[in-house]
Amino acid sequence: MPASDRPEWVQAEYERIGREREATSRETDRLYRWEFVRVCGLMFGWTAVGALIAALAFRSTDQGTGMIYLYSGMVVNVAGVLWTIVRAYRRGEERGDW
């Protein structure tokens, strides 16, 4: 049935449904972009904090203390990034993304 043969109320209903779907799609895309930016920012932040702690190893004159700083920086980096990813996954599950 061509679009011109449909009753006017049916065509108006199709247009309303289309507008609602378009608005929902824009809102969902905005939320996904914000979540992506948020997760990337947190991962960069944890990496920077870990790098700063590890950089203290190069200022240390004692090898033992330097290794503690180095490994502490690595742990903070990896744990922070892992926590960020796991939290993002859980938020996605709560929203019903997957």
TIVOPA-331172 format. One line per field, with one value per residue (C-alpha): residue number from 1; residue in three letters; x, y, z. Coordinates in pm, 1 decimal, padded with zeros to 6 digits. Each point is the difference from the previous one (the first is absolute). Last residue first. Layout:
<pts>
resi: NUM/...;
resn: ALA/...;
u: X/...;
v: Y/...;
w: Z/...;
</pts>
This chain:
<pts>
resi: 98/97/96/95/94/93/92/91/90/89/88/87/86/85/84/83/82/81/80/79/78/77/76/75/74/73/72/71/70/69/68/67/66/65/64/63/62/61/60/59/58/57/56/55/54/53/52/51/50/49/48/47/46/45/44/43/42/41/40/39/38/37/36/35/34/33/32/31/30/29/28/27/26/25/24/23/22/21/20/19/18/17/16/15/14/13/12/11/10/9/8/7/6/5/4/3/2/1;
resn: TRP/ASP/GLY/ARG/GLU/GLU/GLY/ARG/ARG/TYR/ALA/ARG/VAL/ILE/THR/TRP/LEU/VAL/GLY/ALA/VAL/ASN/VAL/VAL/MET/GLY/SER/TYR/LEU/TYR/ILE/MET/GLY/THR/GLY/GLN/ASP/THR/SER/ARG/PHE/ALA/LEU/ALA/ALA/ILE/LEU/ALA/GLY/VAL/ALA/THR/TRP/GLY/PHE/MET/LEU/GLY/CYS/VAL/ARG/VAL/PHE/GLU/TRP/ARG/TYR/LEU/ARG/ASP/THR/GLU/ARG/SER/THR/ALA/GLU/ARG/GLU/ARG/GLY/ILE/ARG/GLU/TYR/GLU/ALA/GLN/VAL/TRP/GLU/PRO/ARG/ASP/SER/ALA/PRO/MET;
u: 02383.1/-00083.3/-00266.2/00070.5/00106.8/00219.7/00166.4/00064.4/00160.0/00225.4/00104.8/00083.2/00211.9/00185.7/00070.4/00111.8/00239.5/00144.0/00050.7/00148.4/00244.9/00119.4/00006.3/00187.7/00255.5/00058.9/00045.6/00248.0/00215.8/-00029.3/00095.6/00283.2/00136.3/-00019.9/00205.1/00253.3/00063.4/00076.3/-00361.9/-00079.4/-00038.8/-00238.0/-00215.9/-00090.8/-00193.2/-00234.9/-00048.3/-00053.4/-00263.9/-00182.6/00016.4/-00128.6/-00284.2/-00096.5/00025.6/-00229.4/-00244.1/-00008.5/-00054.0/-00287.1/-00168.1/00043.0/-00154.1/-00286.2/-00072.2/00000.7/-00236.1/-00237.4/-00006.6/-00067.0/-00289.4/-00150.9/00030.4/-00159.9/-00286.6/-00069.0/00008.8/-00229.0/-00250.1/00003.3/-00054.8/-00287.9/-00162.9/00047.9/-00155.7/-00296.0/-00052.1/00002.0/-00257.2/-00218.6/00011.2/-00118.3/00257.3/-00018.1/00279.7/00245.9/-00033.9/-00163.9;
v: -00607.7/00371.8/-00058.6/00313.8/-00210.9/-00213.4/00309.8/00132.3/-00335.9/00018.0/00356.3/-00108.3/-00289.9/00230.5/00264.3/-00258.8/-00152.2/00342.8/00080.8/-00339.5/00014.6/00354.6/-00026.4/-00330.7/00139.5/00308.5/-00219.3/-00212.8/00299.8/00165.6/-00323.1/-00054.0/00345.6/-00062.6/-00315.6/00167.0/00292.2/00334.7/00070.1/00255.2/-00261.7/-00200.9/00309.2/-00037.2/-00316.0/00205.7/00253.7/-00276.3/-00164.5/00332.0/00064.1/-00348.7/00038.3/00331.8/-00132.6/-00288.2/00238.8/00225.3/-00293.0/-00128.9/00341.7/00065.8/-00338.2/00049.9/00345.0/-00144.5/-00281.6/00246.5/00226.7/-00295.8/-00107.7/00349.9/00026.3/-00342.8/00084.1/00320.9/-00185.6/-00273.0/00254.8/00190.6/-00321.3/-00104.6/00340.3/-00025.0/-00345.1/00126.0/00294.7/-00237.0/-00220.5/00302.8/00118.3/-00327.9/-00184.4/00011.2/00263.1/-00220.1/-00275.1/-00327.4;
w: 02700.9/00013.3/00264.6/00202.3/00298.9/-00225.7/-00143.3/00351.0/00083.9/-00305.8/00082.3/00355.6/-00128.3/-00240.5/00263.7/00257.9/-00256.0/-00084.9/00367.3/00083.1/-00291.3/00067.9/00381.0/-00021.2/-00245.7/00214.2/00307.3/-00193.5/-00086.0/00341.2/00179.8/-00248.8/00076.4/00373.9/-00040.1/-00231.9/00234.9/-00164.6/-00095.9/-00266.5/-00273.9/00215.8/00047.3/-00367.4/00089.2/00218.9/-00278.7/-00257.7/00218.3/00043.4/-00375.5/-00082.8/00246.6/-00160.0/-00355.8/00098.4/00166.8/-00304.1/-00235.6/00214.6/00013.5/-00371.5/-00086.0/00247.8/-00149.5/-00351.8/00102.9/00170.1/-00305.0/-00230.0/00222.7/-00002.9/-00379.2/-00047.5/00233.4/-00192.1/-00333.8/00131.3/00128.1/-00330.3/-00197.8/00224.8/-00050.6/-00377.1/-00008.2/00206.8/-00236.1/-00299.1/00170.4/00083.5/-00360.7/-00142.2/-00207.9/-00379.5/-00034.3/00189.2/-00257.2/00106.6;
</pts>
